[in-house]
Amino acid sequence: MSDEKLSKLIEVAKLYYQFDFSQQKIAEKLGISRPSVSRMLQQAKEQGIVQIKIFDQSEGTERLANSVKEAFNLKHCIIIPVPEYNEEVIKMELGKAAANYLGEIVQNGDIIGTTWGTTLYEVAENVKPKNVKDVSVVQLNGGVSYSESNTYAAEILNFLSTAFNTSPHFLPLPAVVDHPVVANAILSDRHIKRVLNLGKQCHIALYTVGEFTKESTLFKAGYFSSEDFDGLKAQNAVGDICSRIFDSKGNICSKELDERTIGINLSDLSHKPYSIMIAGGMEKVDAIMGALKGQFTNVLITDQHTAQILLNSVMEGE
């Protein structure tokens, strides 16, 4: 190929691929026909002047998901690519992914247990109706707030129940009460006991993990005083699932507090066919890691940034 022809191919390729000229505009600029431009672009690819690489983001996240699945001995891991490291964007995207996954796995006769909060609200809001029979939807822990903070407990159960053509089983109680005696009295009520037993029997558990900070839903809902918070932080508290506080190794931080908590025990989550944790974002990494070390979950739905940090921590032996 002559230098002149090579130069012309390069010029056409640059105009088309780098400067976004249309083939017609290139033809007009260079005084040639549009079919000639098309042939020259094809020739530029055949000669290796133009090399097209397609980055399939799903392939990268699939490999990462498999690595996380193996590292933490999970049944399944779903990783969602998010365009930016933004808490609200992450919640919305994870909510859509979890809603789709739930729609795939739910079968006739399943019991779905769910917690509350903004992440679970995103899940419930995005669940599509599915024609299944005899499905039950049950609240796994108390969700009545002591403050004006909305836990979305009622909305979440109503959305899920509507999608699966059933009636919700509410737990209209605080997540944490002031004294173990109060908790024991509540738990002895046969109506409450029935709902809690239904939660223990659930086939599918949906929950997120809350980071243990003063910005967390539990703290904003008024369940802890500043003194409570400081005491739990001193015990290396990193997060909560179903309002039960655990440390970086997945151990319950305070037995006394745990006895005042109304809801499913974390040990009950470990044996579910689908124990699904939906969580992502930099601020939740320590809590997610603690939950994984505690082996409470067998399905993780998270974003690619969080997944990579979790995997790096394992590889570094942390």
Secondary structure as GFF3:
##gff-version 3
##sequence-region A 1 318
A	DSSP	alpha_helix	3	13	.	.	.	ID=ss1
A	DSSP	pi_helix	14	18	.	.	.	ID=ss2
A	DSSP	alpha_helix	23	30	.	.	.	ID=ss3
A	DSSP	alpha_helix	34	46	.	.	.	ID=ss4
A	DSSP	alpha_helix	57	71	.	.	.	ID=ss5
A	DSSP	beta_strand	76	80	.	.	.	ID=ss6
A	DSSP	alpha_helix	87	105	.	.	.	ID=ss7
A	DSSP	beta_strand	111	114	.	.	.	ID=ss8
A	DSSP	alpha_helix	118	126	.	.	.	ID=ss9
A	DSSP	beta_strand	136	139	.	.	.	ID=ss10
A	DSSP	alpha_helix	153	163	.	.	.	ID=ss11
A	DSSP	beta_strand	168	169	.	.	.	ID=ss12
A	DSSP	alpha_helix	180	188	.	.	.	ID=ss13
A	DSSP	alpha_helix	190	200	.	.	.	ID=ss14
A	DSSP	beta_strand	204	207	.	.	.	ID=ss15
A	DSSP	beta_strand	210	211	.	.	.	ID=ss16
A	DSSP	alpha_helix	217	220	.	.	.	ID=ss17
A	DSSP	alpha_helix	226	234	.	.	.	ID=ss18
A	DSSP	beta_strand	237	241	.	.	.	ID=ss19
A	DSSP	beta_strand	244	247	.	.	.	ID=ss20
A	DSSP	alpha_helix	255	258	.	.	.	ID=ss21
A	DSSP	alpha_helix	266	269	.	.	.	ID=ss22
A	DSSP	beta_strand	274	278	.	.	.	ID=ss23
A	DSSP	three_ten_helix	282	284	.	.	.	ID=ss24
A	DSSP	alpha_helix	285	293	.	.	.	ID=ss25
A	DSSP	beta_strand	299	303	.	.	.	ID=ss26
A	DSSP	alpha_helix	304	315	.	.	.	ID=ss27
###
